[in-house]
Amino acid sequence: MKNLFEHTSAPWIRYSNYEYKTGSDCNLYITVSKDAKPEMYHPMQEAE
């Protein structure tokens, strides 16, 4: 599998800020911050 997202053309949504939170199950979660702003991006166009 060369590139799982090779033919992806739809934009994705990412947020400007994230934070870590520990759940009641003691697992660590990455969540979107309350003040974060959504933005569209194209992961294949921005790949390194």
Long-range contacts (C-beta under 8 A, 24 or more apart in sequence): 5-43, 5-44, 6-44, 8-43, 8-44, 11-40, 11-41, 11-42, 12-40, 12-41, 12-42, 12-43, 13-38, 13-39, 13-40, 13-41, 14-38, 14-39, 14-41, 15-39
